[in-house]
Amino acid sequence: MQRRALLSTAAAAVAGWAGCVGGGGEVVATIQRSVSVRPGQGWIEEIPDVSDPGGAIRYRAKADRPFDVYFFASEESFMFYDTYTDGDEPALTPNGNGDVSTGAEKVAEDTYAAETHKGGARQPIDDAGPYYFVVDHSGYRGEHSPKTEQPSPLDVFVDLTVTRRKLI
């Protein structure tokens, strides 16, 4: 009998610990849809601040051509990107949060995908917002520029989830 009580107490403790560390959280933003990105521009989603008590982002994006994803964790760094896509020359070209921003990689003959590290796992967000999630089709930072003189819009399927940690 004591053994069952001990095992059930241990199982409850492990389940509670797992909920605090890895699982759980309030979803504050979710997107699962195709977006069209004009050449020279980016598709931009402003994300609510989850810095207090912290949060996480997870995404997967797929298209038939290369593209980049940038996650700017401050309005200041996003403004450099915005300056670039407005046709001006920014003083800097920050690459956003290095744990989240990435270039799409070829995963099949006509499929390119970008995702958070470790196969689309959640990445912590601890910086104060606002945050800007960008699917880029502009050639910002010289990466994955549209290749033709009259490029066509880029259709990207975006699966994005942002969560806020729950206080226990």
Solvent accessible surface area in square Angstrom, and as a share of the most:
residue,aa,sasa,rsa
1,M,181,0.81
2,Q,159,0.71
3,R,180,0.66
4,R,173,0.63
5,A,58,0.45
6,L,124,0.62
7,L,98,0.49
8,S,70,0.45
9,T,89,0.52
10,A,48,0.37
11,A,64,0.50
12,A,68,0.52
13,A,65,0.50
14,V,98,0.56
15,A,68,0.53
16,G,42,0.40
17,W,167,0.59
18,A,48,0.37
19,G,36,0.34
20,C,72,0.43
21,V,99,0.57
22,G,39,0.38
23,G,39,0.37
24,G,59,0.57
25,G,18,0.18
26,E,91,0.41
27,V,83,0.48
28,V,35,0.20
29,A,18,0.14
30,T,85,0.50
31,I,20,0.10
32,Q,120,0.53
33,R,122,0.44
34,S,77,0.49
35,V,8,0.05
36,S,70,0.45
37,V,2,0.01
38,R,159,0.58
39,P,43,0.27
40,G,30,0.29
41,Q,54,0.24
42,G,16,0.15
43,W,36,0.13
44,I,67,0.34
45,E,47,0.21
46,E,103,0.46
47,I,2,0.01
48,P,62,0.39
49,D,63,0.32
50,V,0,0.00
51,S,32,0.21
52,D,121,0.63
53,P,39,0.24
54,G,1,0.01
55,G,2,0.02
56,A,14,0.11
57,I,0,0.00
58,R,49,0.18
59,Y,0,0.00
60,R,99,0.36
61,A,0,0.00
62,K,102,0.43
63,A,11,0.08
64,D,83,0.43
65,R,71,0.26
66,P,44,0.28
67,F,0,0.00
68,D,4,0.02
69,V,0,0.00
70,Y,7,0.02
71,F,0,0.00
72,F,0,0.00
73,A,17,0.13
74,S,44,0.28
75,E,90,0.40
76,E,126,0.57
77,S,22,0.14
78,F,18,0.07
79,M,91,0.41
80,F,43,0.18
81,Y,0,0.00
82,D,40,0.21
83,T,44,0.26
84,Y,68,0.26
85,T,15,0.09
86,D,102,0.53
87,G,67,0.65
88,D,89,0.46
89,E,156,0.70
90,P,14,0.09
91,A,94,0.73
92,L,113,0.56
93,T,52,0.30
94,P,36,0.23
95,N,68,0.35
96,G,20,0.19
97,N,35,0.18
98,G,52,0.50
99,D,87,0.45
100,V,2,0.01
101,S,16,0.10
102,T,43,0.25
103,G,24,0.23
104,A,6,0.04
105,E,121,0.54
106,K,123,0.52
107,V,91,0.52
108,A,54,0.42
109,E,143,0.64
110,D,101,0.52
111,T,40,0.23
112,Y,40,0.15
113,A,18,0.14
114,A,3,0.02
115,E,61,0.27
116,T,1,0.00
117,H,82,0.37
118,K,180,0.76
119,G,45,0.43
120,G,4,0.03
121,A,39,0.31
122,R,99,0.36
123,Q,20,0.09
124,P,81,0.51
125,I,4,0.02
126,D,92,0.48
127,D,73,0.38
128,A,69,0.54
129,G,19,0.18
130,P,43,0.27
131,Y,0,0.00
132,Y,18,0.07
133,F,0,0.00
134,V,0,0.00
135,V,0,0.00
136,D,1,0.01
137,H,5,0.02
138,S,13,0.09
139,G,5,0.04
140,Y,0,0.00
141,R,94,0.34
142,G,66,0.64
143,E,65,0.29
144,H,60,0.27
145,S,46,0.29
146,P,32,0.20
147,K,171,0.72
148,T,88,0.51
149,E,177,0.79
150,Q,167,0.74
151,P,38,0.24
152,S,60,0.39
153,P,65,0.41
154,L,0,0.00
155,D,92,0.48
156,V,0,0.00
157,F,94,0.39
158,V,0,0.00
159,D,25,0.13
160,L,0,0.00
161,T,28,0.16
162,V,0,0.00
163,T,13,0.08
164,R,64,0.23
165,R,107,0.39
166,K,131,0.56
167,L,149,0.74
168,I,167,0.85
